[in-house]
Amino acid sequence: MLQGREELKQKQQQQQPREGMAALGHLAAGPTYHHGVAAAAASSFHLRRLPSSCSRPLRSRSFYRVYALSSNDIRVGTNVEVDGAPWKVIEFLHVKPGKGAAFVRTKMRNYVTGNTVEKTFRAGSTLQEPSLSKETKQFTYKDGSQFVFMDLTTFEESRLNEADVGDKQKWLKEGMDCNLLYWNGKIIDFELPITVRLTVTDTDPGASDSVQGGTKPATLETGAVVTVPSFVNVGDDILVDSRTGQYMNRA
């Protein structure tokens, strides 16, 4: 009897490791599915192959802007780049002779040196336009011989020498917004508003508004002298075209 119990105990001990190994093998193999269930699961998913272009690695692209214009488009104020320097056209004339090719005769000012030269371009030729940028800044005050402009967003100051401002100072008033022109990170010029509002500080007594005709000189708060109608008086605000210096009307 005891011998029978011992034999039964030994068989149970031998069977337990086999069952454990079978369980581990089942886990490693993963869950099993019936054929019908697997087919249904596969049919519920629709896989789409991406275009071959989508599988390629993305590449960064660099965009280069080419500045170019035709000599036929030259006008007063046109910016061109000659010999690596920026120039501004101040006079031009399109010439079409009886014989030979047409050409454009220009008078240009170098933004950097201030030199003025005459240069001729063949009609229809391609010219390079300098890469210029503009920033709006406010003229705040004059410090000695320097004019100080401020960026009202960053409060950063930019300065221009009196020689750089030139005759434009006749129309420049504190608090006026101007466009500063940059080339290679350097200020090379600035633009006034086309219409400026200034106060008359000195002029002969004016006639009544009903009087037609007649003009007289008037001195403005900036020191500029303009020709105004005879009815304009001291203390009047007038509008002046900063490009020509001509009186427009009373403000």
BASE-979778 format. One record per residue (C-alpha): residue number from 0; z negated, x negated, y negated. Coordinates in Angstrom, 1 decimal. Last residue first. Example, Ala and Ser with C-alpha at 12.3 -4.5 7.8 and 13.67 -1.06 7.14 Angstrom:
BEGIN
+-----+--------+--------+--------+
| num |      w |      u |      v |
+-----+--------+--------+--------+
|   1 |   -7.1 |  -13.7 |    1.1 |
|   0 |   -7.8 |  -12.3 |    4.5 |
+-----+--------+--------+--------+
! end
This chain:
BEGIN
+-----+--------+--------+--------+
| num |      w |      u |      v |
+-----+--------+--------+--------+
| 250 |   43.0 |    3.8 | -122.2 |
| 249 |   45.5 |    3.4 | -125.0 |
| 248 |   49.0 |    2.7 | -123.9 |
| 247 |   51.3 |    0.0 | -122.3 |
| 246 |   51.0 |   -3.1 | -124.6 |
| 245 |   53.0 |   -6.0 | -123.3 |
| 244 |   51.6 |   -9.2 | -121.9 |
| 243 |   54.5 |   -9.5 | -119.5 |
| 242 |   52.9 |   -9.9 | -116.1 |
| 241 |   49.4 |   -8.7 | -117.2 |
| 240 |   50.8 |   -5.3 | -118.3 |
| 239 |   48.2 |   -4.2 | -121.0 |
| 238 |   46.1 |   -1.1 | -121.1 |
| 237 |   44.1 |   -0.5 | -124.3 |
| 236 |   40.5 |    0.1 | -125.2 |
| 235 |   39.9 |    0.9 | -128.8 |
| 234 |   37.1 |   -0.9 | -130.6 |
| 233 |   39.2 |   -2.1 | -133.5 |
| 232 |   42.0 |    0.4 | -134.2 |
| 231 |   45.4 |    1.4 | -132.7 |
| 230 |   47.5 |    3.7 | -134.9 |
| 229 |   49.9 |    0.9 | -135.9 |
| 228 |   51.2 |    0.5 | -132.3 |
| 227 |   50.2 |   -2.7 | -130.6 |
| 226 |   51.6 |   -6.2 | -130.3 |
| 225 |   49.4 |   -8.5 | -128.3 |
| 224 |   47.0 |  -11.4 | -129.1 |
| 223 |   44.8 |  -12.7 | -126.3 |
| 222 |   41.3 |  -13.9 | -127.2 |
| 221 |   39.7 |  -12.3 | -124.1 |
| 220 |   38.2 |   -9.5 | -126.2 |
| 219 |   41.7 |   -8.6 | -127.6 |
| 218 |   43.3 |   -9.6 | -130.9 |
| 217 |   45.9 |   -7.1 | -132.3 |
| 216 |   49.3 |   -7.7 | -133.9 |
| 215 |   51.0 |   -4.8 | -135.6 |
| 214 |   53.5 |   -2.1 | -134.9 |
| 213 |   55.2 |    0.7 | -136.8 |
| 212 |   56.7 |    3.9 | -135.4 |
| 211 |   55.5 |    7.5 | -135.8 |
| 210 |   52.5 |    8.5 | -137.9 |
| 209 |   50.7 |   11.4 | -136.3 |
| 208 |   48.1 |    9.2 | -134.6 |
| 207 |   46.8 |    8.2 | -138.1 |
| 206 |   47.3 |    4.7 | -139.3 |
| 205 |   45.2 |    1.8 | -138.1 |
| 204 |   43.2 |   -0.7 | -140.0 |
| 203 |   44.5 |   -4.2 | -139.3 |
| 202 |   43.4 |   -5.8 | -136.1 |
| 201 |   40.4 |   -7.5 | -134.4 |
| 200 |   38.3 |   -6.9 | -131.3 |
| 199 |   40.6 |   -4.6 | -129.3 |
| 198 |   39.1 |   -3.9 | -125.9 |
| 197 |   40.9 |   -4.7 | -122.6 |
| 196 |   42.1 |   -2.8 | -119.6 |
| 195 |   44.4 |   -4.7 | -117.2 |
| 194 |   47.4 |   -3.3 | -115.4 |
| 193 |   49.1 |   -5.6 | -112.9 |
| 192 |   45.8 |   -6.7 | -111.5 |
| 191 |   45.6 |  -10.5 | -111.7 |
| 190 |   46.8 |  -12.7 | -108.9 |
| 189 |   45.4 |  -16.0 | -107.9 |
| 188 |   46.8 |  -19.4 | -107.0 |
| 187 |   46.4 |  -22.4 | -104.6 |
| 186 |   43.1 |  -21.8 | -103.0 |
| 185 |   42.8 |  -24.0 |  -99.9 |
| 184 |   42.5 |  -23.0 |  -96.3 |
| 183 |   46.0 |  -24.2 |  -95.3 |
| 182 |   47.4 |  -22.0 |  -98.1 |
| 181 |   45.2 |  -19.4 |  -99.8 |
| 180 |   46.0 |  -16.9 | -102.6 |
| 179 |   43.1 |  -15.3 | -104.4 |
| 178 |   43.6 |  -11.6 | -105.3 |
| 177 |   41.7 |  -10.5 | -108.3 |
| 176 |   39.0 |   -7.9 | -109.1 |
| 175 |   37.8 |   -7.9 | -112.7 |
| 174 |   34.0 |   -7.9 | -113.3 |
| 173 |   34.3 |  -10.5 | -116.1 |
| 172 |   37.7 |  -10.3 | -117.8 |
| 171 |   40.9 |  -12.3 | -117.2 |
| 170 |   43.9 |  -11.3 | -119.4 |
| 169 |   44.2 |  -14.4 | -121.5 |
| 168 |   42.9 |  -16.4 | -118.5 |
| 167 |   46.3 |  -16.0 | -117.0 |
| 166 |   47.6 |  -18.7 | -119.3 |
| 165 |   46.4 |  -21.4 | -116.9 |
| 164 |   44.1 |  -20.5 | -114.1 |
| 163 |   44.7 |  -23.8 | -112.3 |
| 162 |   44.1 |  -25.9 | -115.4 |
| 161 |   40.9 |  -24.0 | -116.1 |
| 160 |   39.6 |  -25.1 | -112.6 |
| 159 |   39.2 |  -22.5 | -110.0 |
| 158 |   35.9 |  -21.8 | -108.1 |
| 157 |   35.1 |  -19.7 | -105.0 |
| 156 |   31.7 |  -18.2 | -104.5 |
| 155 |   30.4 |  -16.5 | -101.3 |
| 154 |   28.5 |  -13.3 | -101.9 |
| 153 |   29.5 |  -12.3 |  -98.3 |
| 152 |   30.7 |   -8.8 |  -99.1 |
| 151 |   31.2 |   -9.0 | -102.8 |
| 150 |   33.3 |  -12.2 | -102.4 |
| 149 |   32.7 |  -14.0 | -105.7 |
| 148 |   35.0 |  -15.7 | -108.2 |
| 147 |   33.9 |  -18.4 | -110.6 |
| 146 |   36.2 |  -19.8 | -113.3 |
| 145 |   35.6 |  -23.5 | -114.0 |
| 144 |   35.7 |  -25.3 | -117.3 |
| 143 |   32.0 |  -24.8 | -118.0 |
| 142 |   30.9 |  -22.1 | -115.6 |
| 141 |   32.9 |  -19.0 | -116.3 |
| 140 |   31.6 |  -15.7 | -114.9 |
| 139 |   32.0 |  -13.0 | -112.2 |
| 138 |   35.7 |  -12.8 | -111.3 |
| 137 |   35.7 |  -10.5 | -108.3 |
| 136 |   37.3 |  -11.5 | -105.0 |
| 135 |   40.2 |  -10.0 | -103.0 |
| 134 |   41.5 |  -12.4 | -100.3 |
| 133 |   45.1 |  -13.2 |  -99.8 |
| 132 |   46.8 |  -15.3 |  -97.1 |
| 131 |   49.8 |  -17.6 |  -97.2 |
| 130 |   52.0 |  -18.8 |  -94.3 |
| 129 |   54.9 |  -20.4 |  -96.3 |
| 128 |   58.3 |  -18.7 |  -96.0 |
| 127 |   61.0 |  -20.8 |  -94.4 |
| 126 |   64.5 |  -20.4 |  -95.7 |
| 125 |   67.6 |  -19.3 |  -93.8 |
| 124 |   71.0 |  -19.7 |  -95.6 |
| 123 |   72.9 |  -16.6 |  -96.6 |
| 122 |   74.1 |  -18.1 |  -99.9 |
| 121 |   73.7 |  -21.8 | -100.0 |
| 120 |   70.5 |  -22.9 | -101.8 |
| 119 |   70.2 |  -24.7 | -105.1 |
| 118 |   67.0 |  -26.2 | -106.5 |
| 117 |   65.6 |  -26.6 | -110.0 |
| 116 |   62.1 |  -28.2 | -110.2 |
| 115 |   58.7 |  -27.3 | -111.6 |
| 114 |   55.6 |  -29.3 | -110.8 |
| 113 |   52.3 |  -27.5 | -110.5 |
| 112 |   51.1 |  -29.9 | -107.8 |
| 111 |   49.9 |  -27.5 | -105.1 |
| 110 |   51.8 |  -24.3 | -105.9 |
| 109 |   55.0 |  -26.1 | -106.6 |
| 108 |   57.0 |  -24.1 | -109.2 |
| 107 |   60.6 |  -23.1 | -108.6 |
| 106 |   63.8 |  -22.7 | -110.6 |
| 105 |   66.6 |  -21.3 | -108.6 |
| 104 |   70.4 |  -21.4 | -108.2 |
| 103 |   71.7 |  -19.3 | -105.3 |
| 102 |   75.0 |  -20.1 | -103.7 |
| 101 |   78.5 |  -18.6 | -103.0 |
| 100 |   81.0 |  -20.8 | -101.1 |
|  99 |   84.0 |  -22.3 | -102.7 |
|  98 |   86.5 |  -21.1 | -105.2 |
|  97 |   86.2 |  -18.3 | -107.7 |
|  96 |   82.4 |  -19.0 | -107.9 |
|  95 |   79.8 |  -16.5 | -106.6 |
|  94 |   76.5 |  -17.4 | -108.2 |
|  93 |   73.2 |  -15.6 | -107.6 |
|  92 |   70.7 |  -16.7 | -110.3 |
|  91 |   67.0 |  -17.3 | -109.9 |
|  90 |   63.9 |  -18.0 | -112.0 |
|  89 |   60.2 |  -18.3 | -111.2 |
|  88 |   60.5 |  -18.9 | -107.5 |
|  87 |   57.1 |  -20.0 | -106.0 |
|  86 |   56.8 |  -23.1 | -103.9 |
|  85 |   54.7 |  -24.0 | -100.9 |
|  84 |   55.0 |  -27.5 |  -99.5 |
|  83 |   56.3 |  -28.8 |  -96.1 |
|  82 |   59.5 |  -30.1 |  -97.5 |
|  81 |   60.3 |  -26.7 |  -98.9 |
|  80 |   58.4 |  -23.5 |  -98.1 |
|  79 |   59.3 |  -20.4 | -100.0 |
|  78 |   57.4 |  -17.8 | -101.9 |
|  77 |   59.4 |  -15.1 | -103.9 |
|  76 |   57.9 |  -14.3 | -107.3 |
|  75 |   61.3 |  -13.8 | -109.0 |
|  74 |   63.7 |  -12.8 | -106.3 |
|  73 |   65.3 |  -14.6 | -103.3 |
|  72 |   66.6 |  -12.1 | -100.7 |
|  71 |   70.1 |  -13.7 | -100.5 |
|  70 |   68.4 |  -17.0 |  -99.6 |
|  69 |   67.4 |  -15.3 |  -96.3 |
|  68 |   63.9 |  -15.2 |  -95.1 |
|  67 |   61.7 |  -16.8 |  -92.5 |
|  66 |   58.1 |  -16.7 |  -91.4 |
|  65 |   57.8 |  -17.0 |  -87.6 |
|  64 |   54.7 |  -15.5 |  -86.1 |
|  63 |   53.5 |  -17.1 |  -82.9 |
|  62 |   51.9 |  -15.1 |  -80.1 |
|  61 |   50.0 |  -16.9 |  -77.4 |
|  60 |   49.7 |  -15.2 |  -74.0 |
|  59 |   46.9 |  -15.6 |  -71.5 |
|  58 |   47.9 |  -15.2 |  -67.9 |
|  57 |   46.7 |  -12.6 |  -65.4 |
|  56 |   46.8 |  -13.5 |  -61.7 |
|  55 |   49.5 |  -11.7 |  -59.7 |
|  54 |   48.6 |   -8.7 |  -57.6 |
|  53 |   49.6 |   -6.3 |  -60.3 |
|  52 |   53.2 |   -7.7 |  -60.4 |
|  51 |   53.5 |   -7.0 |  -56.7 |
|  50 |   53.0 |   -3.3 |  -57.3 |
|  49 |   49.8 |   -2.0 |  -55.7 |
|  48 |   50.0 |   -0.5 |  -52.2 |
|  47 |   48.5 |    2.9 |  -52.0 |
|  46 |   45.9 |    4.0 |  -49.5 |
|  45 |   45.4 |    7.7 |  -48.8 |
|  44 |   42.1 |    8.6 |  -47.3 |
|  43 |   41.4 |   11.9 |  -45.5 |
|  42 |   43.8 |   11.0 |  -42.6 |
|  41 |   41.6 |    8.1 |  -41.5 |
|  40 |   38.5 |   10.3 |  -41.2 |
|  39 |   40.5 |   12.8 |  -39.1 |
|  38 |   41.8 |   10.1 |  -36.8 |
|  37 |   38.3 |    8.7 |  -36.3 |
|  36 |   36.9 |   12.1 |  -35.5 |
|  35 |   39.6 |   12.8 |  -32.8 |
|  34 |   39.1 |    9.4 |  -31.1 |
|  33 |   35.4 |    9.8 |  -30.7 |
|  32 |   33.4 |    7.4 |  -32.7 |
|  31 |   31.2 |    4.5 |  -31.9 |
|  30 |   28.5 |    3.0 |  -34.0 |
|  29 |   28.3 |   -0.8 |  -34.3 |
|  28 |   29.0 |   -3.4 |  -31.6 |
|  27 |   25.9 |   -5.4 |  -32.6 |
|  26 |   23.7 |   -2.4 |  -32.3 |
|  25 |   25.0 |   -1.6 |  -28.8 |
|  24 |   24.6 |   -5.2 |  -27.7 |
|  23 |   21.0 |   -5.2 |  -28.8 |
|  22 |   20.3 |   -2.1 |  -26.8 |
|  21 |   21.9 |   -3.6 |  -23.7 |
|  20 |   19.7 |   -6.7 |  -24.1 |
|  19 |   16.6 |   -4.6 |  -24.3 |
|  18 |   17.5 |   -2.6 |  -21.2 |
|  17 |   18.1 |   -5.8 |  -19.2 |
|  16 |   14.8 |   -7.2 |  -20.4 |
|  15 |   12.9 |   -4.1 |  -19.2 |
|  14 |   14.5 |   -4.0 |  -15.7 |
|  13 |   12.9 |   -7.2 |  -14.4 |
|  12 |    9.4 |   -6.0 |  -15.4 |
|  11 |   10.0 |   -2.7 |  -13.7 |
|  10 |   11.1 |   -4.3 |  -10.4 |
|   9 |    8.0 |   -6.6 |  -10.4 |
|   8 |    5.7 |   -3.6 |  -10.8 |
|   7 |    7.4 |   -1.7 |   -7.9 |
|   6 |    7.0 |   -4.8 |   -5.6 |
|   5 |    3.3 |   -5.1 |   -6.5 |
|   4 |    2.7 |   -1.4 |   -5.8 |
|   3 |    4.3 |   -1.6 |   -2.3 |
|   2 |    2.2 |   -4.6 |   -1.4 |
|   1 |   -0.9 |   -2.7 |   -2.4 |
|   0 |    0.0 |    0.0 |    0.0 |
+-----+--------+--------+--------+
! end
